[in-house]
């Protein structure tokens, strides 16, 4: 197992140059990650309901580990936590998500709920970054790589960018700075 893990990590690092190209508008959102997260977190903590603040604390707890590991493979429960905007903190129920590990990264899909996302998690500058397409369940999304260069979203399909952090074999999170719709910062908490 250790040999497989080392080979998988080496392959991910070696293939990082093959990562899909990030559009400038998603890079700009990623560049504002800390500022956006801080402002949204302060708003959420100041006005969120006690149960929602407790859920947010759990979602953000734990030290990130090596991003890619064979334990990521398979089905996950996932719930969205929206910070900033109106209301300033919303915690949704769990839905179904799936991760598939390959030699260049991870394919990620949110499979249920009215708002979904599908894309890839790949290493970029020492950070695991998700590039995907958010969409309402009645739509058939295109891949991130096929988005028009100037496409900013249309209410039913949006470009997604997030930082991925694996906390353990049973916990991970996607952290979305400045999502196109509704909130200032989203967390997709993943649990098993």
N, C-alpha and C positions, 0 to 999 in steps of 0.2 A: 504494500500500500504506500509506504514512504517513497519507494522508487517511482511509483506511478505519479504521486503528487509532485515530486521533484521534476519529472519529465513534463507533466502538464504545465507547471509554472514556467519552466524553461521555454516550452513551446509558446506560451502566451507572451512572454517577453520578446522572444525572437520574432513573433508575428505581429508585434505592436505596430510596426511600420505599415502593415497591410490593413490597419483600421480604416473604417469608412471616414470620409472627409466630413468635418464639422463645418456647418455653415456659420458665417460671421455673427449672425443674430443669436445663435445658441451659445457661441463662444462668449459674447458680451454678457449674456445672462449668467454663465458660469463664472466669468470674471468678477461679477458682483455677488457671488455666493455668500461670503461672510457678512457683508453689509446687509443684504436682503434677509438672511437668516436671523441676524441679530435684531433688526427692527421688528420683524414678524414675531419673533419669540417674546420680545418685551411686550408687544400688544397682546399676545395670547395669554401670557402669564398675568397681566394686569386685569383682564376682563373675562377670562374663561371660567366656566363652572368648575367647582372642585374636582368632580369625577373626570372631566376632560383634561384638566391640568395633570391629574395623576396618570392618565393614559399617555399623555405627551411625555411626561417624565420617564415612564417605562420605555417608550419608543426610542428615546434619545439616550438611554442608559447603556453602558457597556463600551469597552474599548474596541475600536475596529481592529480586525485581524487581517491576515493575508486574504486578499479579496477573493481569489479563485481557489476552489477546493472541490474535490469530487462530491462532497456532501451537499453542494448546492443543487445538484441534479434532482429533478422531480417536482412534485406538487407542494405548494405552500398555501397557507392562509395569508391573506393580505388585507390591510385596511388603510384607508386614506385618512390622514389628519391634515386639515387645512388651517393655516395660520395667517393672520393679517386679513384686512378687508372687513367686510360685514357679513356675518358675525366674525369676530376676531379669532375664534377657535371653534372648530367643528371636528368631532371624531365620529367616523362612520363605522358600520359593522364590518365583519370579515367577509371577504369574497375569496374566490379561487384564483391562484396564480401558478405559473409553471416556469421553471428554469431548465435550460438544456445547455450543458457544457460541451464545448468543442475546442479545437486547438488554437482558436484565435480569441476566444472570450465566451460570453454567455448570451444565449437568446433568452429574452424575458417576455412573458405575456401575462397580462391580467385577463383572465378568462371569463369572469362573470361580473355582474353589476351593469348599471347603465353607462358608466364612464370606464373605458378600458384603455390600455396602452400596449404597444408591441414594439420591440426593438432589440438592440444589442448593448451589452455591457462590455467595454474593452478598456485596456490600459492606455492612458494618455498622460504623459509627463509624470509618471509615478502615482497616478490617481485612477481608480476605476470609475469610468464615466459611462452613463447610459444615454444613448441617442435613440429616440423612437418616435412613434406617432401616437398621440392620444386621439381617441375617437368615441363617439356614442355608439352603443351596441347595434344600432340599426344600420350603421355605415360599414363599408368594406375599405379598410385603410390601405394606402400604398405604403411602401417601405420608406424609411427616412431618406435613404439615398435617392429616391425618386421624387422627393419634394422639389417643386420649382424654387429657384434661388431666392425669390422675393416673397415666397409664401409665408404669411405670419399666422395663419389659422383662419377658420371661417365659422367658428361656433360649434361645429360638429367634428372637425378634424383639426388637430393642432400639432405643431412640432414639440417634442418633449426633450429636455435635457435634465440629467440628474447626476449626483454623486452617489455611488454605490458603496455601502459599508456592510461587510459581514461581521457580525458580533460573535457568533458561535455557530455550531452545526445546526442550531434550531432557531436562530434569530439573525435577521439582516434588515437593512433599510435602504430605500432610495430617497434621496433628498433633492427636491425640485426647486431651484431658485427661480423666482419670478415666473410661475407658470402663466400661460397665455390667458386662461379663464379663471375667474372668480376670486382667487386668493393671492397673497404675496409670496407664500412659501408652502409647499406641500411635502408631507412625509408619507411614504408608502411603507408601512411597517409590515415586515414579513416574519411569520412564525410557523413553527411546526409543533 
